[in-house]
Amino acid sequence: MKRSSQKGVALLMTLILVMVLSVLAASMMFLSQSETWSSQNYRLMTQARYGAEAGLHAAANYIISPATGYPGIGTSDPISAYNVNVSPVTAGGSPVVLSSLSGVSANYPVATVKTAFTTASTGTLTAGTNSVNYTSSAQLLSMRTLLGCGSTLPLTAQLWKLTSHGDIGGLRNAEVEVSALLESHIVPCYNYAAYATSSGCGSINWSGGGPIDSYDSSTASGGTVTTQAYDGSIGSNGNINTATHTVITGTFSSPETGVGACSSGDALSGPGTVLDCIVSATSCGSTPMIHLPQSVQFQNPVTAYPTGVVESTLTSPSGTLTPGNTANCTGGVGCYGNINNSITLMPYVNGTTCSGATYYINTITMNGGKTLTVAPCPVGTTNAGSYQPIILNIPDVNNSGSPITIGGGSVANSSLNPAFLQIQYAGTGSINIHGGSTAAAVLFAPNASVTLNGANSDWYGSLIASTLTLNGNGASVHYDRRLSNTVATLGNWTMDTFTWSKY
């Protein structure tokens, strides 16, 4: 039988294979191009994001810069220009905004600040052959003022929402938005009714029978206040010894270091009672001992006389003391020598404006009915009748050993707000005090031994010392709960949240 011709099969198979290879090659080309485009898009997105983050940091750096100053401080940018009772904070009825961001209008009471922020938050970065432009905005979500630790100057805590765009123009453009919350955290100066910085046995020795409780100074009226049996917490870097009738209506905190030689081998010893009551007198818990991860360290107060002041040349007067009494103690600062008479500390009066004052008194000795009285703003001032913070620094130039001796009932602060009398001492001497019905103050002496003596000796506020001893039946410490919110320092600014999106 004659075979049929098959000479065209090879050509057909070749054409099919060429076609398949062509499709594969084209697919590889498209895949390669897609990968190239994807990589380019990712590169552009990354560059735009880095640019947006640069804008975010530029805005943050402007806000936190000390040279810039903070809103609500000073005569050129007073807090009275803001409504801080709403969130976001408003000025003139509109939210407070600083902006260089397109489509976001700025609203700020000070025109120079708006201009300066626009300049600081606008920029261009070079990324290879591309230029990344960034712009930013900042919205003030919340703001509040508080007293600084050992200072008459107010601090301002703020929360800002920052938004920044990074843009790349051209044929293949990119835009990324990032946002974050920028916050200055409040760190209370006085969290305890009493705290002892010593790590040894008996750094707190509570032999008195009075309670350690708390109150709210905003409820004080006529020089009296009602105390509550909770939130009277104390702490120590070492051990506490309590007496039979001691009742601590809060918690006791300690890292339990340096207490091995104590008879109980524990940081909390003695027959006293710790009730672990924090929120109310009816919500007491069962863990009165709080184990701190480490010792609490307090920064020494700065109590030395201002430069140029010589203690031996200063007067030791009695009666009413005012700031601005020497060449080197001007404005709201007053400098005096040793005091052993009754005195009244006046706030700083400048025209009709009344504000806080800082006094430097070398040593104070008050016995035999002598008194230290805090006075309110006088008649004729804008704050007439109101109290202002008085900072009392004790330099004790000659290291007397007993820089502060205050007899029974000597401290008179009828506002019962301890923030209005902050006594500071940096030395290692002994401090002896007797409380009283209106003895309201903060005593910050982290290196000194402090003894609170006398029956029915009440101290309203907070005591910080190296060692602390309470003697006498009825000797009590009443912690002002407002201290945790009104006398504080500001921690570091932090970025609390961070989000980003691509457009």
Secondary structure by P-SEA (a helix, b strand, c coil): cccccccaaaaaaaaaaaaaaaaaaaaaaaaaaaaaaaaaaaaaaaaaaaaaaaaaaaaaaaaacccccccccccccccccccccccccccccccbbbbcccccccccccaaaaaaaaaaaccccccccbbbbbbbcccccbbbbbbcccccbbbbbbbbbbbbbbbbbccbbbbbbbbbbbbbbbbbcccccbbbcccccccccccccccccccccccccccbbbbccccbbbbccbbbbbcccccccbbbbccccccccccccccccccbbbccccccccccccccbbbbcbbbbbccccccccccccccccccccccccccccccccccbbbbcccccbbbbbccccccbbbbbbbbbcbbbbccccccccccccccccccccccbbbbbbcccccccccbbbccccccccccccccbbbbbcccbbbbbbbccccbbbbbbccbbbbbbcccccccbbbbccbbbbbcccbbbbbcccccccbbbbccccccccccccc
